[in-house]
Amino acid sequence: MGEIKMGIKRGTTLATAAIVVVLAATACGPTDDKAADTTKPVGAAAAQDYGQAPAAADGAAGAAGAAGAKPAGQLTAAPNDQLGQVLTDSAGLTLYRFDKDTAKPPKSNCDGDCAKTWPVVAAGDATAAAGMDPALLGEVVRTDGSKQLTVAGWPAYRYNKDAKAGDVNGQGVGGVWFAFGPDGKKAAKAEAAAPAPAEGGAAEADGKLSVAKDPKLGDHIVDGKGMTVYRFKPDTQWPMTSKCVGDCLTKWPVVAPVEKAKDKGIVEKNYTVLNRPDGQKQQSVDCWPVYTFSGDKKPGDINGQGVGGTWYAVSPDGKLITVQ
């Protein structure tokens, strides 16, 4: 295969206000923890098979799927405050990779409804972004015979809920969809360059969650720094809603999205990322939004446990640990 030119053109209180968070990943149904009588909408189960919400009828990327796929044109390494440099197409739309695909050998496992929500990027008309190794660009033949652009072997997609240049609404969807960096890896800001979280902003979780054991709480979830992770009882699972807003977030920073592959011991049922109306993205476990507590000063602290009768540590399967 001849050299493929590829690239992208740059193209307050916690009392009353309830935030209905947009569900940006697998459909979340009720568990026996809450809302057990809630009915899951039609199509949710099928959406979970490829780690995203049911296909939307609109969006800048469209829902053409593999048929009529659009090429990338001039690629660009576009800056993003949360992710560092993100690979975009000539229209400035973010390009994504799918954890259920393979790079060696390249293979796409997104077909049918999946390819409607995640339109494939056609091969054949792409120019590497400035500073990007052109050798990273390639192609893979899909099951329908069409050719799809690959970056470092990973098939490339757009997300039909990205409405304009710079949108990264597909980031972390279902814990399996991630924006490309210009090196073909998952886009991620260099750790040394990551700024400290703003007051009330998302807590840095070092990109992972794990399970710790406490004499009082037993097994409970902690972030990458070993800080205890909590749930807020007024939140709801279905529809997924966070009722911690304003001053609440100063004391209870949201847990930023993490990479599921790095986590240990967590039951990854409905392991989703929430797009909050305030612009933050929040990790959830079994569709329950999770937080840390500003009153915990060192790993192992559980000062948030039972605060106000509404904040509790989280078990590995996402349930509240209500022991006092």
TORKOL-4160 file (C-alpha; in steps of 0.2 Angstrom, whole numbers, padded with zeros to 4 digits, m for minus):
324
<pt num="1" X="0000" Y="0000" Z="0000"/>
<pt num="2" X="0007" Y="0017" Z="m0005"/>
<pt num="3" X="0010" Y="0031" Z="0007"/>
<pt num="4" X="m0006" Y="0038" Z="0013"/>
<pt num="5" X="m0006" Y="0056" Z="0016"/>
<pt num="6" X="m0017" Y="0060" Z="0031"/>
<pt num="7" X="m0020" Y="0075" Z="0043"/>
<pt num="8" X="m0033" Y="0086" Z="0050"/>
<pt num="9" X="m0037" Y="0104" Z="0047"/>
<pt num="10" X="m0037" Y="0115" Z="0063"/>
<pt num="11" X="m0051" Y="0120" Z="0060"/>
<pt num="12" X="m0128" Y="0138" Z="0229"/>
<pt num="13" X="m0132" Y="0127" Z="0238"/>
<pt num="14" X="m0135" Y="0108" Z="0237"/>
<pt num="15" X="m0153" Y="0109" Z="0243"/>
<pt num="16" X="m0164" Y="0112" Z="0229"/>
<pt num="17" X="m0155" Y="0113" Z="0213"/>
<pt num="18" X="m0155" Y="0097" Z="0204"/>
<pt num="19" X="m0144" Y="0094" Z="0189"/>
<pt num="20" X="m0151" Y="0082" Z="0176"/>
<pt num="21" X="m0135" Y="0075" Z="0169"/>
<pt num="22" X="m0134" Y="0070" Z="0151"/>
<pt num="23" X="m0130" Y="0051" Z="0150"/>
<pt num="24" X="m0115" Y="0050" Z="0139"/>
<pt num="25" X="m0112" Y="0031" Z="0140"/>
<pt num="26" X="m0122" Y="0015" Z="0142"/>
<pt num="27" X="m0140" Y="0016" Z="0146"/>
<pt num="28" X="m0142" Y="0015" Z="0165"/>
<pt num="29" X="m0156" Y="0005" Z="0172"/>
<pt num="30" X="m0161" Y="0003" Z="0190"/>
<pt num="31" X="m0153" Y="m0009" Z="0203"/>
<pt num="32" X="m0160" Y="m0015" Z="0220"/>
<pt num="33" X="m0150" Y="0000" Z="0227"/>
<pt num="34" X="m0163" Y="0012" Z="0221"/>
<pt num="35" X="m0177" Y="0015" Z="0209"/>
<pt num="36" X="m0180" Y="m0004" Z="0207"/>
<pt num="37" X="m0197" Y="m0001" Z="0199"/>
<pt num="38" X="m0191" Y="0010" Z="0185"/>
<pt num="39" X="m0193" Y="0004" Z="0168"/>
<pt num="40" X="m0177" Y="0004" Z="0156"/>
<pt num="41" X="m0181" Y="0012" Z="0139"/>
<pt num="42" X="m0182" Y="0001" Z="0124"/>
<pt num="43" X="m0165" Y="m0001" Z="0115"/>
<pt num="44" X="m0154" Y="0002" Z="0130"/>
<pt num="45" X="m0148" Y="m0016" Z="0131"/>
<pt num="46" X="m0143" Y="m0016" Z="0113"/>
<pt num="47" X="m0133" Y="0000" Z="0116"/>
<pt num="48" X="m0123" Y="m0007" Z="0130"/>
<pt num="49" X="m0116" Y="m0020" Z="0118"/>
<pt num="50" X="m0105" Y="m0007" Z="0111"/>
<pt num="51" X="m0103" Y="0005" Z="0125"/>
<pt num="52" X="m0113" Y="0020" Z="0120"/>
<pt num="53" X="m0131" Y="0028" Z="0120"/>
<pt num="54" X="m0143" Y="0023" Z="0107"/>
<pt num="55" X="m0140" Y="0032" Z="0090"/>
<pt num="56" X="m0146" Y="0049" Z="0088"/>
<pt num="57" X="m0154" Y="0056" Z="0072"/>
<pt num="58" X="m0144" Y="0072" Z="0071"/>
<pt num="59" X="m0127" Y="0078" Z="0075"/>
<pt num="60" X="m0113" Y="0085" Z="0064"/>
<pt num="61" X="m0105" Y="0068" Z="0061"/>
<pt num="62" X="m0122" Y="0061" Z="0055"/>
<pt num="63" X="m0127" Y="0043" Z="0056"/>
<pt num="64" X="m0122" Y="0036" Z="0040"/>
<pt num="65" X="m0112" Y="0022" Z="0047"/>
<pt num="66" X="m0100" Y="0013" Z="0036"/>
<pt num="67" X="m0110" Y="0017" Z="0020"/>
<pt num="68" X="m0106" Y="0034" Z="0014"/>
<pt num="69" X="m0092" Y="0036" Z="0026"/>
<pt num="70" X="m0082" Y="0053" Z="0025"/>
<pt num="71" X="m0063" Y="0054" Z="0024"/>
<pt num="72" X="m0054" Y="0064" Z="0037"/>
<pt num="73" X="m0045" Y="0077" Z="0025"/>
<pt num="74" X="m0031" Y="0087" Z="0034"/>
<pt num="75" X="m0029" Y="0081" Z="0051"/>
<pt num="76" X="m0025" Y="0093" Z="0066"/>
<pt num="77" X="m0018" Y="0091" Z="0083"/>
<pt num="78" X="m0031" Y="0102" Z="0092"/>
<pt num="79" X="m0028" Y="0108" Z="0110"/>
<pt num="80" X="m0040" Y="0103" Z="0123"/>
<pt num="81" X="m0040" Y="0109" Z="0141"/>
<pt num="82" X="m0044" Y="0092" Z="0148"/>
<pt num="83" X="m0036" Y="0080" Z="0136"/>
<pt num="84" X="m0021" Y="0089" Z="0129"/>
<pt num="85" X="m0019" Y="0087" Z="0110"/>
<pt num="86" X="m0034" Y="0079" Z="0102"/>
<pt num="87" X="m0034" Y="0072" Z="0084"/>
<pt num="88" X="m0047" Y="0081" Z="0073"/>
<pt num="89" X="m0053" Y="0080" Z="0055"/>
<pt num="90" X="m0053" Y="0094" Z="0042"/>
<pt num="91" X="m0069" Y="0101" Z="0050"/>
<pt num="92" X="m0062" Y="0101" Z="0067"/>
<pt num="93" X="m0072" Y="0086" Z="0073"/>
<pt num="94" X="m0064" Y="0074" Z="0085"/>
<pt num="95" X="m0058" Y="0057" Z="0080"/>
<pt num="96" X="m0061" Y="0042" Z="0092"/>
<pt num="97" X="m0054" Y="0024" Z="0095"/>
<pt num="98" X="m0064" Y="0010" Z="0102"/>
<pt num="99" X="m0056" Y="m0002" Z="0115"/>
<pt num="100" X="m0066" Y="m0017" Z="0108"/>
<pt num="101" X="m0057" Y="m0015" Z="0091"/>
<pt num="102" X="m0039" Y="m0021" Z="0089"/>
<pt num="103" X="m0024" Y="m0013" Z="0082"/>
<pt num="104" X="m0013" Y="m0028" Z="0079"/>
<pt num="105" X="m0020" Y="m0033" Z="0067"/>
<pt num="106" X="m0031" Y="m0019" Z="0063"/>
<pt num="107" X="m0049" Y="m0024" Z="0065"/>
<pt num="108" X="m0066" Y="m0014" Z="0068"/>
<pt num="109" X="m0079" Y="m0022" Z="0079"/>
<pt num="110" X="m0091" Y="m0008" Z="0077"/>
<pt num="111" X="m0105" Y="m0012" Z="0064"/>
<pt num="112" X="m0124" Y="m0009" Z="0062"/>
<pt num="113" X="m0131" Y="0003" Z="0075"/>
<pt num="114" X="m0114" Y="0005" Z="0083"/>
<pt num="115" X="m0108" Y="0013" Z="0066"/>
<pt num="116" X="m0123" Y="0024" Z="0066"/>
<pt num="117" X="m0118" Y="0032" Z="0082"/>
<pt num="118" X="m0100" Y="0031" Z="0078"/>
<pt num="119" X="m0098" Y="0034" Z="0060"/>
<pt num="120" X="m0082" Y="0027" Z="0052"/>
<pt num="121" X="m0069" Y="0038" Z="0045"/>
<pt num="122" X="m0066" Y="0033" Z="0027"/>
<pt num="123" X="m0048" Y="0029" Z="0021"/>
<pt num="124" X="m0040" Y="0037" Z="0006"/>
<pt num="125" X="m0040" Y="0056" Z="0009"/>
<pt num="126" X="m0030" Y="0061" Z="0025"/>
<pt num="127" X="m0015" Y="0071" Z="0028"/>
<pt num="128" X="m0005" Y="0069" Z="0044"/>
<pt num="129" X="m0006" Y="0083" Z="0057"/>
<pt num="130" X="0009" Y="0095" Z="0059"/>
<pt num="131" X="0022" Y="0085" Z="0070"/>
<pt num="132" X="0013" Y="0069" Z="0067"/>
<pt num="133" X="0022" Y="0054" Z="0060"/>
<pt num="134" X="0013" Y="0050" Z="0043"/>
<pt num="135" X="0018" Y="0032" Z="0045"/>
<pt num="136" X="0005" Y="0031" Z="0059"/>
<pt num="137" X="m0009" Y="0032" Z="0046"/>
<pt num="138" X="m0016" Y="0017" Z="0037"/>
<pt num="139" X="m0032" Y="0008" Z="0033"/>
<pt num="140" X="m0042" Y="m0007" Z="0037"/>
<pt num="141" X="m0055" Y="m0017" Z="0026"/>
<pt num="142" X="m0071" Y="m0018" Z="0035"/>
<pt num="143" X="m0083" Y="m0033" Z="0034"/>
<pt num="144" X="m0093" Y="m0023" Z="0021"/>
<pt num="145" X="m0078" Y="m0021" Z="0010"/>
<pt num="146" X="m0076" Y="m0003" Z="0013"/>
<pt num="147" X="m0059" Y="0004" Z="0019"/>
<pt num="148" X="m0058" Y="0014" Z="0036"/>
<pt num="149" X="m0044" Y="0025" Z="0041"/>
<pt num="150" X="m0033" Y="0019" Z="0055"/>
<pt num="151" X="m0021" Y="0028" Z="0067"/>
<pt num="152" X="m0007" Y="0017" Z="0074"/>
<pt num="153" X="m0018" Y="0003" Z="0068"/>
<pt num="154" X="m0033" Y="0008" Z="0077"/>
<pt num="155" X="m0049" Y="0011" Z="0067"/>
<pt num="156" X="m0055" Y="0029" Z="0067"/>
<pt num="157" X="m0073" Y="0035" Z="0070"/>
<pt num="158" X="m0082" Y="0051" Z="0073"/>
<pt num="159" X="m0096" Y="0053" Z="0086"/>
<pt num="160" X="m0113" Y="0059" Z="0080"/>
<pt num="161" X="m0116" Y="0069" Z="0096"/>
<pt num="162" X="m0102" Y="0080" Z="0092"/>
<pt num="163" X="m0111" Y="0095" Z="0085"/>
<pt num="164" X="m0096" Y="0107" Z="0082"/>
<pt num="165" X="m0078" Y="0108" Z="0080"/>
<pt num="166" X="m0069" Y="0105" Z="0097"/>
<pt num="167" X="m0083" Y="0094" Z="0105"/>
<pt num="168" X="m0077" Y="0079" Z="0114"/>
<pt num="169" X="m0094" Y="0072" Z="0119"/>
<pt num="170" X="m0088" Y="0054" Z="0115"/>
<pt num="171" X="m0073" Y="0055" Z="0127"/>
<pt num="172" X="m0075" Y="0040" Z="0139"/>
<pt num="173" X="m0092" Y="0034" Z="0133"/>
<pt num="174" X="m0095" Y="0017" Z="0140"/>
<pt num="175" X="m0078" Y="0017" Z="0147"/>
<pt num="176" X="m0072" Y="0011" Z="0129"/>
<pt num="177" X="m0072" Y="0026" Z="0118"/>
<pt num="178" X="m0058" Y="0038" Z="0118"/>
<pt num="179" X="m0052" Y="0053" Z="0108"/>
<pt num="180" X="m0036" Y="0050" Z="0098"/>
<pt num="181" X="m0020" Y="0059" Z="0102"/>
<pt num="182" X="m0009" Y="0063" Z="0088"/>
<pt num="183" X="0002" Y="0048" Z="0092"/>
<pt num="184" X="m0013" Y="0036" Z="0090"/>
<pt num="185" X="m0014" Y="0033" Z="0109"/>
<pt num="186" X="m0029" Y="0039" Z="0119"/>
<pt num="187" X="m0028" Y="0058" Z="0121"/>
<pt num="188" X="m0022" Y="0062" Z="0139"/>
<pt num="189" X="m0014" Y="0078" Z="0145"/>
<pt num="190" X="0004" Y="0075" Z="0151"/>
<pt num="191" X="0004" Y="0072" Z="0170"/>
<pt num="192" X="0017" Y="0085" Z="0173"/>
<pt num="193" X="0007" Y="0098" Z="0164"/>
<pt num="194" X="m0010" Y="0095" Z="0172"/>
<pt num="195" X="m0016" Y="0110" Z="0182"/>
<pt num="196" X="m0022" Y="0108" Z="0200"/>
<pt num="197" X="m0041" Y="0107" Z="0200"/>
<pt num="198" X="m0050" Y="0123" Z="0202"/>
<pt num="199" X="m0061" Y="0125" Z="0218"/>
<pt num="200" X="m0076" Y="0114" Z="0216"/>
<pt num="201" X="m0069" Y="0106" Z="0200"/>
<pt num="202" X="m0066" Y="0088" Z="0196"/>
<pt num="203" X="m0054" Y="0079" Z="0208"/>
<pt num="204" X="m0038" Y="0072" Z="0200"/>
<pt num="205" X="m0040" Y="0053" Z="0202"/>
<pt num="206" X="m0024" Y="0048" Z="0193"/>
<pt num="207" X="m0034" Y="0040" Z="0180"/>
<pt num="208" X="m0040" Y="0025" Z="0190"/>
<pt num="209" X="m0050" Y="0018" Z="0204"/>
<pt num="210" X="m0046" Y="0003" Z="0215"/>
<pt num="211" X="m0053" Y="m0006" Z="0231"/>
<pt num="212" X="m0046" Y="m0003" Z="0248"/>
<pt num="213" X="m0050" Y="m0011" Z="0265"/>
<pt num="214" X="m0054" Y="m0002" Z="0280"/>
<pt num="215" X="m0057" Y="m0010" Z="0297"/>
<pt num="216" X="m0074" Y="0000" Z="0299"/>
<pt num="217" X="m0080" Y="0000" Z="0281"/>
<pt num="218" X="m0073" Y="m0016" Z="0274"/>
<pt num="219" X="m0070" Y="m0015" Z="0255"/>
<pt num="220" X="m0073" Y="0002" Z="0247"/>
<pt num="221" X="m0068" Y="0012" Z="0232"/>
<pt num="222" X="m0053" Y="0024" Z="0232"/>
<pt num="223" X="m0046" Y="0035" Z="0218"/>
<pt num="224" X="m0029" Y="0034" Z="0211"/>
<pt num="225" X="m0022" Y="0044" Z="0226"/>
<pt num="226" X="m0030" Y="0032" Z="0238"/>
<pt num="227" X="m0043" Y="0045" Z="0243"/>
<pt num="228" X="m0060" Y="0038" Z="0248"/>
<pt num="229" X="m0074" Y="0039" Z="0235"/>
<pt num="230" X="m0092" Y="0044" Z="0240"/>
<pt num="231" X="m0110" Y="0044" Z="0234"/>
<pt num="232" X="m0123" Y="0057" Z="0238"/>
<pt num="233" X="m0140" Y="0049" Z="0243"/>
<pt num="234" X="m0151" Y="0062" Z="0235"/>
<pt num="235" X="m0143" Y="0058" Z="0218"/>
<pt num="236" X="m0153" Y="0046" Z="0207"/>
<pt num="237" X="m0147" Y="0032" Z="0196"/>
<pt num="238" X="m0161" Y="0032" Z="0183"/>
<pt num="239" X="m0162" Y="0045" Z="0176"/>
<pt num="240" X="m0144" Y="0048" Z="0181"/>
<pt num="241" X="m0145" Y="0064" Z="0191"/>
<pt num="242" X="m0132" Y="0074" Z="0202"/>
<pt num="243" X="m0140" Y="0085" Z="0215"/>
<pt num="244" X="m0123" Y="0091" Z="0221"/>
<pt num="245" X="m0121" Y="0109" Z="0214"/>
<pt num="246" X="m0113" Y="0125" Z="0218"/>
<pt num="247" X="m0105" Y="0126" Z="0236"/>
<pt num="248" X="m0108" Y="0107" Z="0237"/>
<pt num="249" X="m0095" Y="0104" Z="0224"/>
<pt num="250" X="m0082" Y="0114" Z="0234"/>
<pt num="251" X="m0083" Y="0101" Z="0248"/>
<pt num="252" X="m0087" Y="0086" Z="0237"/>
<pt num="253" X="m0077" Y="0087" Z="0221"/>
<pt num="254" X="m0083" Y="0076" Z="0207"/>
<pt num="255" X="m0072" Y="0061" Z="0202"/>
<pt num="256" X="m0065" Y="0064" Z="0185"/>
<pt num="257" X="m0067" Y="0051" Z="0171"/>
<pt num="258" X="m0055" Y="0036" Z="0173"/>
<pt num="259" X="m0049" Y="0023" Z="0162"/>
<pt num="260" X="m0058" Y="0007" Z="0166"/>
<pt num="261" X="m0043" Y="m0004" Z="0160"/>
<pt num="262" X="m0033" Y="0003" Z="0174"/>
<pt num="263" X="m0045" Y="0000" Z="0188"/>
<pt num="264" X="m0044" Y="m0015" Z="0200"/>
<pt num="265" X="m0058" Y="m0024" Z="0209"/>
<pt num="266" X="m0072" Y="m0013" Z="0203"/>
<pt num="267" X="m0088" Y="m0021" Z="0197"/>
<pt num="268" X="m0089" Y="m0013" Z="0180"/>
<pt num="269" X="m0108" Y="m0013" Z="0177"/>
<pt num="270" X="m0114" Y="0003" Z="0169"/>
<pt num="271" X="m0097" Y="0010" Z="0172"/>
<pt num="272" X="m0101" Y="0027" Z="0164"/>
<pt num="273" X="m0095" Y="0045" Z="0162"/>
<pt num="274" X="m0108" Y="0059" Z="0165"/>
<pt num="275" X="m0108" Y="0076" Z="0155"/>
<pt num="276" X="m0114" Y="0088" Z="0168"/>
<pt num="277" X="m0123" Y="0104" Z="0163"/>
<pt num="278" X="m0108" Y="0114" Z="0172"/>
<pt num="279" X="m0097" Y="0107" Z="0159"/>
<pt num="280" X="m0088" Y="0094" Z="0170"/>
<pt num="281" X="m0087" Y="0076" Z="0166"/>
<pt num="282" X="m0090" Y="0064" Z="0181"/>
<pt num="283" X="m0086" Y="0046" Z="0183"/>
<pt num="284" X="m0100" Y="0035" Z="0189"/>
<pt num="285" X="m0100" Y="0017" Z="0196"/>
<pt num="286" X="m0116" Y="0007" Z="0191"/>
<pt num="287" X="m0123" Y="0024" Z="0185"/>
<pt num="288" X="m0121" Y="0032" Z="0202"/>
<pt num="289" X="m0111" Y="0048" Z="0202"/>
<pt num="290" X="m0096" Y="0048" Z="0213"/>
<pt num="291" X="m0086" Y="0061" Z="0223"/>
<pt num="292" X="m0071" Y="0063" Z="0234"/>
<pt num="293" X="m0072" Y="0074" Z="0251"/>
<pt num="294" X="m0061" Y="0089" Z="0254"/>
<pt num="295" X="m0061" Y="0085" Z="0272"/>
<pt num="296" X="m0051" Y="0069" Z="0268"/>
<pt num="297" X="m0033" Y="0075" Z="0269"/>
<pt num="298" X="m0023" Y="0059" Z="0267"/>
<pt num="299" X="m0026" Y="0041" Z="0259"/>
<pt num="300" X="m0036" Y="0031" Z="0270"/>
<pt num="301" X="m0046" Y="0045" Z="0278"/>
<pt num="302" X="m0065" Y="0042" Z="0279"/>
<pt num="303" X="m0070" Y="0059" Z="0286"/>
<pt num="304" X="m0085" Y="0060" Z="0274"/>
<pt num="305" X="m0093" Y="0044" Z="0279"/>
<pt num="306" X="m0111" Y="0048" Z="0285"/>
<pt num="307" X="m0109" Y="0067" Z="0284"/>
<pt num="308" X="m0127" Y="0074" Z="0285"/>
<pt num="309" X="m0134" Y="0057" Z="0284"/>
<pt num="310" X="m0132" Y="0058" Z="0265"/>
<pt num="311" X="m0114" Y="0055" Z="0261"/>
<pt num="312" X="m0107" Y="0037" Z="0261"/>
<pt num="313" X="m0092" Y="0027" Z="0255"/>
<pt num="314" X="m0095" Y="0016" Z="0240"/>
<pt num="315" X="m0093" Y="m0003" Z="0239"/>
<pt num="316" X="m0084" Y="m0011" Z="0224"/>
<pt num="317" X="m0101" Y="m0014" Z="0216"/>
<pt num="318" X="m0107" Y="0004" Z="0217"/>
<pt num="319" X="m0118" Y="0002" Z="0233"/>
<pt num="320" X="m0118" Y="0013" Z="0248"/>
<pt num="321" X="m0109" Y="0008" Z="0263"/>
<pt num="322" X="m0120" Y="0014" Z="0277"/>
<pt num="323" X="m0111" Y="0008" Z="0293"/>
<pt num="324" X="m0106" Y="0022" Z="0305"/>
